[in-house]
Amino acid sequence: MYNQLAGVLAAPGGAVAAGPTPLGRGLVATQQVTQGATLLSVDWANMLCVTDQPKLGDAFGRRVLGDWQMLHGRLPPLLVRYLVGDEGDWFVRLAAWLLWLRRNAQGPWRLYIDLLPREEEITTLMNYRPEEVGELQSPLLESRAALERSQIAGLHDRLFCTSGGELRALQLAAGLQDTVWAACMVNSRSFSETVEGETVSLMVPCADMANHALAPNASYQFVAPADAFQLQALQDIARGAEACISYGCTHKSNEGLMRDYGFVVPGNLNDRVPFSAGKQGARLLALGGCDDVASQLAARAAGLGAMAQPSISAPRLLEALGLGGEAGGSFDLTAAAAAAMGDSEADAARRRLLATLMSLQPFLRDIPPAGSTASAAAAAAAAAGAAPPLSEAELQRERQSSAALVGQCQQLLAGMPTTVETDEALLAADGGGGERLGARRRQAVATRVEAKRLLRAAEAALQAYAAALR
Ligand SMILES: C[S@@+](CC[C@H](N)C(=O)[O-])C[C@H]1O[C@@H](n2cnc3c(N)ncnc32)[C@H](O)[C@@H]1O
């Protein structure tokens, strides 16, 4: 089906086709590709394009919509008015267009719709039913899923619902599930580009088969001289290898990725262990009875002297984790993260360690300034080949602190109904395709096991720290 679609909507000579990949269905190189080569080119008249803020200028968006209608047939005037108007935001307008195509399209746009994931295959949070969200084993994700679903229900009732929505004459969505489907498609498959100074949002057939990678080997852009949206190779790509792009979501935690795309990144650098400096932590750290980091900082800013030391020595922690390395314990987090962007499990484990380090930030003391040596004391000690000695009382406090934080990890893990091992066994028995578990349950297990792996990594790091204390 993909080849049929590409034969009509993409320019001849493409070097990729849809196929099975380790990430699910994706784009696979059909030939050896050299760096800089065009992998796929889709003419602007063959994409769905809406201008994000029509009031700031919409000449490009109107031109593309005009060309689209000349090539693919006229759209109902009510829909056209809605697409070029500024009543709905870009997201809602693209969803309306998709819903209309789903009900009415023929030819290549029928193929396009048929190639899109079906409801039962969609794993974005919004598509989880209330009875399924418990599988995520995360109160945060559960409440986020409920919120997403209630927001989309509001949109459905107000706009798309065939019985009472403002656009009911277009007969867009018979039930809430239709609207959820369209919203998930727009969320997870649209591109944003600025063309002729106009920011537009696009659904681009064929190009929207590209999966996301932390270290992408392809990029996308609108190429004005070609009047086309293109995927290009950032490096040589072997025949049969997957071509991946970056979704530009490098700042998103796994919660954000589940919300927008329905997948998680193993070892997501933006995830944090939700350590708390609650009562137990505050007592152990002798921080004057403050219950959380924010109030500690506020109290410190207010000059309350009882704000004693953070609990963990940063240079010692780095050393215990094998992350110090350089003279004076200097550590470049950005460089360490950049060096761990691969697909391997070792890279994912490394990223979990870095995420742990960042989670511990509120508790660290003697943090070395970026790119420089640690504290003067640490620098002197490093020159002498050893960390500065700690008094027995200091050692005692460090041990108590790490024990308290380890306890928090263990408590969080114990509060989840299944273990890493059970989850991994479930995934292994499923064989990769979600055939037995179903797509959403499989993704829920993949998501919760990733949260547990981070907690395990944090627990192990703190235990290594405690063991290295002397
Ligand atoms: C733009 S589409 C990519 C094509 C999609 N795989 C398909 O079969 O239609 C985005 C969706 O692909 C999947 N995806 C993309 N990147 C992924 C990744 N790195 N890991 C797992 N799933 C991914 C997610 O389901 C996401 O919502």
The ligand as a MOL file (V3000), in Angstrom:
LIG
                    3D

  0  0  0     0  0            999 V3000
M  V30 BEGIN CTAB
M  V30 COUNTS 27 29 0 0 0
M  V30 BEGIN ATOM
M  V30 1 C 5.2060 9.7490 12.5990 0
M  V30 2 S 4.7050 8.1890 13.0920 0 CHG=1
M  V30 3 C 5.9720 7.1630 12.5060 0
M  V30 4 C 5.4520 5.9680 11.7490 0
M  V30 5 C 4.7410 4.9380 12.5760 0
M  V30 6 N 5.6930 4.0380 13.1950 0
M  V30 7 C 3.7390 4.1610 11.7470 0
M  V30 8 O 3.8210 2.9290 11.6940 0
M  V30 9 O 2.8550 4.7590 11.1830 0 CHG=-1
M  V30 10 C 4.9430 8.3320 14.8140 0
M  V30 11 C 4.6140 7.0840 15.5980 0
M  V30 12 O 5.6060 6.0900 15.3790 0
M  V30 13 C 5.9660 5.4270 16.5780 0
M  V30 14 N 7.3740 5.7650 16.8920 0
M  V30 15 C 8.1140 6.7410 16.3530 0
M  V30 16 N 9.3560 6.7450 16.8470 0
M  V30 17 C 9.4210 5.7430 17.7400 0
M  V30 18 C 10.4390 5.2460 18.6070 0
M  V30 19 N 11.6640 5.7820 18.6580 0
M  V30 20 N 10.1420 4.1950 19.4100 0
M  V30 21 C 8.9120 3.6330 19.3800 0
M  V30 22 N 7.9030 4.0650 18.5840 0
M  V30 23 C 8.1500 5.1020 17.7720 0
M  V30 24 C 5.0040 5.9530 17.6340 0
M  V30 25 O 3.8740 5.1170 17.6580 0
M  V30 26 C 4.6200 7.3150 17.0820 0
M  V30 27 O 3.3730 7.7690 17.5210 0
M  V30 END ATOM
M  V30 BEGIN BOND
M  V30 1 1 1 2
M  V30 2 1 2 3
M  V30 3 1 2 10
M  V30 4 1 3 4
M  V30 5 1 4 5
M  V30 6 1 5 6
M  V30 7 1 5 7
M  V30 8 2 7 8
M  V30 9 1 7 9
M  V30 10 1 10 11
M  V30 11 1 11 12
M  V30 12 1 11 26
M  V30 13 1 12 13
M  V30 14 1 13 14
M  V30 15 1 13 24
M  V30 16 1 14 15
M  V30 17 1 14 23
M  V30 18 2 15 16
M  V30 19 1 16 17
M  V30 20 1 17 18
M  V30 21 2 17 23
M  V30 22 1 18 19
M  V30 23 2 18 20
M  V30 24 1 20 21
M  V30 25 2 21 22
M  V30 26 1 22 23
M  V30 27 1 24 25
M  V30 28 1 24 26
M  V30 29 1 26 27
M  V30 END BOND
M  V30 END CTAB
M  END
